[in-house]
Amino acid sequence: MRRIFMFFMEGILTAPVELLKCIEAIKDHAFVASEFPVVITLEDHLTPSLQSLAAKIITRTLGSILYFPEETESFKEFPSPQSLKRRIIISTKPPKEYLSGKSQKVSESTYEKDATQEEPWGDDLPSYSKQIDSHTKDPPSTVPPEPDYEESDLDSGTEVPEHEHPTYKQLIMIHAGKPRGGALKDALAVGGEEVKRVSLSEPQLEKLAKEYPLELIRFTKRNILRIYPYGLRLNSSNYNPLVAWSHGAQMVALNMQGYGRPLWLVQGFFRANGGCGYVKKPEYLLANDEIFDPRQKQPVKVTLKVTVCMGIGWLERFGKKYFDSFSPPDFYLRIGIAGVEADTIMKETKIMEDEWIPKWNEQFEFPLTVPEMALLRIEVHEHDMSGKDDFGGQTCLPVAELKTGFRSVPLHDKKGDELSGVRLLVRFQFI
């Protein structure tokens, strides 16, 4: 598991749902798309009696598909996803750890403007470097703030019979934690033999990526790093996940309630490896003999040449009055790379006026320094004289899995669902 990115979905400010219903839903749908393991991350503040109840619900509902270590077992290295196929894993902080892990409550008002000003899909992705530079002040440490439990609260409640096993603590395979005040860098200490998981908020990641990028990458060689959005993204907007991925973070949580370009990147990134939800890290993030430094300028390894030939399907899919009541649409295409800062770029084709079947026949070249982390972004828009162009489809593809030659590329809507029959004819070449 230490050698992969893990696809992890998370929402904030959602309505409460009964634990039993959640666990039953997970059991019913866990392996519909893939046989690879499902990691349940719990955010809990339970008394001992409720811990016992939660353990009963989880073990009785999941049965043999629940994987948890033996009582005396500790991990010096996480098991591989291959060895945990069709198993469900629990990850959370061990009981009572959050008491000593309370962090100073920090106002998030500094970040409110950035978190709420984005349109659902209209704004482009945050710049790799600008996103890191935007959170240089001490970031919020917990999102949302943890309840003010007292030690007496934990010791109250019904006594738990000692013979009931496994205990809540035993169910936890991946022990998790958050920075406990002080220097954020201390959370990335790699001393000791046991592996662990650390959760950082989006601003905390960006602060560490700016000040301690090598420590971030070194930590993720053996341990799991989970990133989550900060709490004031009240409109379910998102950040650029490539900042986390390029520093080795395995679990990158985004708000999944809406849609937009960051989610398009997630959908495109995890089209790799058969869409199973697990993507192996590039070797440069795994090598033990050296640490990749994202701040250093890298040489160009390969150049991707893309020829955009034509597109079809909009008339049949939408009807002749969908884009303009009086004339055929004026399509143009935005194409580019999302990846490390040196590779990130967007370009545009010319506008093909009054064409349901636009024929652009334009070539674009993209020099890539880190092709393993590059995603090809394609968006089709319909030019509108009013100034607000209409959306005509999008796709995002992992460059490492592109096949050379002429390809029929399906487009997707804003949510990521395929637009039936809407396709581009594109030629891919590596030079």
N, C-alpha and C positions, 0 to 999 in steps of 0.2 A: 504494500500500500504506500510505502514511502516513495515509490517511483512513478506516481501518477498524479494528475490533476483529478480532483473529485468534483463532480457536478453536484452542487448543493443549492437547493431552493429555499428561500426564507422570506416571510412576509412580516411586516411590522404593523402595530396598532390594529390587529385583527380581533374579531369577536371570539370569546372563549368557547371552546369545544370540549366535550367530555373526553377524558383520556381513553376510555374503552372504545369509543367510536373512532378515534384517531388510529388506535392500534389495529382495530379490525379492518379499517380502510387500507392501512399500509399492508397488512397481511394479504388482503384480497388482490392488491394491484402491484405488489413489490416487484414481481418478476415478469410482468407483462411485456415490457420492452427489452429486458436484458436479464440474464441469469447472474450478473455480477452483484456483489453484496450491496445492501442498502444500509446506510448509516443514519440512525435516528439521533438527532442532537436534542437533548432535553435542557430546557431552561427552567429550573425548579427551585423552590424554597419550601421543602416539605418537612413536617415534623416526623419523628421516628415512626409514629403509627401510620401516617400517610405514605411514608417510604415503604412500609411493609405492604400496604394496600396496593401501591403502584407496582411493586415487585410481583405480587400475585396476578394482577391484571396482565402485565407484560408476559410473564412466563406461561400462564394458562392460555392466553390468546395465541401467542406465537408458537408455543410448543417446541418441536425439534428444530425449527428453522432459526431459532434464536441462538446466537453464538455468544458465549461468555467464557472467560478464562477460569481455570481451576483456582481454588482459593489461594494457593501458594504460588500461582504462576504470575510472572511479570515479563514484560516484553523488552528485549534489547533491540528488537527490530519488529516492525509490524508485519503480520502475515501478508502474503500477496493476495490481490483480488482473485486470482485464479484458484487459490486454495480455499477461498471463502464463498464460492459460487452458491447461490440460493440460500444464503444466510443473512440474517439481520443482526446488526451490531448497535449497541448503545454507547453513546458518547455524552458525558456530562461531567460536571465537577463532583468529586466524591462528597458524601454528606458532610455538612458542617464546614466545608472548606470556604464557602462564601462568606462566613462570619469574619475570618481573618483576611479575606480578600476584598472587604469593602473599600471602595476608593472614594476619594474626595469628589463631591459632586461639583461638576464644572458646568457653567452655563453654555448652552449650545447656540446662543443668539448670534454669535459671530458667524455661524455657518448658515443662518436661516435664509439669507438672500440667495446664495448659490443653490440651496436645496429646493427652493420652490419656484424659481423663475423659469425653469426649463419647460418648454412645450412638450406634450407627450412624445412627438417624434420629430418635430420640425427643426430643433436645434441640432447642430452637428455634435459629434463626440467631443468631450473635453480633451484639449491637447494633453499629451502624455506629460510634458514638462510643466505646463501650467497647472495641471491637476495636482502634481506633487508640490509645486510652489505655493498653491493656494491655501495650504494648511500648515504653515510653518509655526504657528503658535501652538501652545500646549493644547492638544485636542481633548474632547470629552472622553472620559475613561470608561463610562458605562452607559449603555443605551438600551432601554430606558434605565433610570436609577433603580437600584435594588431596594426592596422594602426594608424598613428599619426593624428587622427581627432582633429580639433579645435572646440571650442564651437560654433564659427561662422558657421562652416560647418553644424552643426545640425540645426541651426536656418534658414538656407537658404532653398530655394525651394518653391514650390507652397503651398499656404495656404490651410489647411485642414478644410473643413466646419465642424462646431461644431456639426451639427445635425447627422453626420454619425456615427452610432454605430453598433456593438461594436468596440471600439477602439483597437488598437494593444495591448496596455497594459492590457485591459480587457480580452483578449484572453489567457493570461498567467495564467495557473492554478498552475504550480510549479515554484516558483520564484527561480532563480539560481544565483550563484555567485562564484567567485574565490578568493583565498587569496589576500588581498590588501597590499602586502609588509609586512614588519615586521615579527613577529613570526608566523610560520605556525600554531602553537597551537591555536592562536586566532581565526582561521577560524572554529574551532570546539566548540566554545562557545555555550552552550545550554540555555542561559538565554533568557527570553521572551517567549511569548505564541505561536506565529506563527511558524509553521514549514517551513522548507526551504530545498533547495538542494545546496550542495557545490560540485564543480568539482576540483579534484586534479590530477595532472599529476602523471604518474607512479613513478618517483623519489621522488616526494613529499609524496606520500603514503608510500613508503618504509622508508623514513626518519621518518615519524610520527609513523609507525609501530614499529620502533626500539626504539624511544624515548618516545612516548606517546600512547601505545597500548590501555590502559584503556579509555583514552579520545576518541579515535577513536570509540570504541565499544559503549561507552555511547552516543555519538552523533548519531549513526545510530539507536538507539532505537526509536527515534521519527522523525528524519530527514533523508533525502536521501543523500547518498554519491555516487558520480559518479567518476570513475577512467578512464583515457584515456592514451594511449601510448604516450611517448615523441617523439618529431618531427624528430629525426635523425634515426628512424627505417625506413630508406629509402627503404630497401628491403622487407618491410611489414612483418618483423619478429615480434614476440610477447614476452610478459613476462608471468610469471606463475600467472594465475588469482587467485589461491588459497590464495595468500597473501591477496588479497582484500576481497575475500569471507569470509575468516576466521576471518576478523576484522569487518564484518557486512556490507560491501559495497553492495548496492543493484544494482547499474548500473555499470557493469564492461565492458568497451569498449575495443574491440580488433580489430586489422586489419584483415578484412575478405577477403582480395583479394587473399591470398595464401592458404597455408595449413601448417600443422605441429603439434607438440605435444600439445602446448597450446590450439590450436583450437580443437584438439581431446578431451581435458578436457572439454571445453565448450559444445561440442556436447554431451558428456557423462553426464555431470552435468544436462543438461536440457532435457535428456531423462526421468528424473523423472517427476512426476505429469502429466503423459500422454503426455509429450512433448508440453505442452501449452505455454511454454515460461516463466512461473512463478513457482518458487519453494519456499515454505515456509521456513523461517529461522528456524534453530534448536532452541529449547527452551532456550538453554544456552545463546543465543544471544538476547533473548527477555525478560528474567526475569528482573523485576523491583527491586527486593530486593537485587540482587548482580550483580557484573560485572565480566564476565569471563576474566581471565588473561591468555592469550596464552603463557606467559613466564614460567608459573608454570608447573611442571611436573604433569601429570594427571595419575590416575590409569587405568589399562587396563579394559575396560568395556566388551569386547567380543573378541573372536578370530575367524577369518574367515578361514576356512579350504577349500582349493580348490584342487580338484583332476582333473588333466588334462588327459583325457583318450586318445583321438585321434582327427584327423582332416580329412576332406574330401573336394573334390570339385575343387582343383587346376588344375588337368588335364583337366577336362571338361570346366573349365572357361578360362584357358590360352593356352592350347595345350602343347604337350610334349616337344617342343623345347624352351619354353618361358624362363625357368630358366637356362637350360644347354642344349647345342646342342647334347651332346653325352651320357648323363646319366640322370636318374631321380634325382629330387632335394634332397638336404640334409637339411631338415627343423629343426629348433629349435624354441623355444618359450620363449619370455621374459614376465614375469608376475610380477605384484607388485601393490603397493598402492600409490596413490597420495592423500595427505591430509595434516594435520598439520605435523610439522616437525618430531615429535616422531613416527608417523605412516608411513612416506614415506620411501619406499624401493622398489628395483627391484631385481628379481631373474631370473634364466634361467634354462630351461630344458637341457637335453643332446641332442646332434645332432643325428637325425635319418637319417642315410645315405641311399641314393638311394631308397627313399620311397615316392610314390605319396599319400599314405594313412598312414601317420606317427602314430604310437601308442606309446605314451610316458608313460602313466600310472604312472605319478609322482604326489606326494602330496606336497602342500605348505601350511604353516600356517602363518597367519598375525595377530598378537595381535594389537588391535585397542583401542586407548585411546579416540578418538573422532570419532566414526563410522558414525555419522550424516554427517560429512564432507568428508568422505573417498570415493574415486573412485577406482574401480578395473581396472587396466590397463593391457591389453593383446596385444602383438604384435607377429606376426609370421615372421621369417626371414629365408632366404635360405642361408646357409653357402657357401661362395665362397673362394676358395683358394687364389684368388688374393688379398683378404683383404677387399674388399668392398662388404658386403652381400646384397642380393636382398631383396626387400620388398614383404611380402606375405599376408599382411592384418593386421588389427588392430581393436580393439574396446575398449570402455571405458564405464563402468557401475557404476551407483550409488550403493554403498554397501547397503544402507538402503532399497533399493527396490529389492534386490536379493531374489529369492525364493529358498528354500532348495530343494535338490534332484538333479537328473540328468537333465541337461538342454542342449539343442541345441543352441549354441551361434553363430549368424551370424557375419561375419567379414566385414570390410569396407575398402575402398581404402584410399589413402592419403588425398583426399578431404572430406572424410566422407560418400561417397555414398556406399550403400551396394554392396558387391561382390556376385552376384547371385550364389547360390549353395555352396559357400565356408563357411564351418561351423566347429565349434569345439564341441566335446562332453565333457562336463564338469560337475563335481558334486560339489555343494556348500553345506557346512555345517557350522553352528555356534556352537561353543563349549565354 
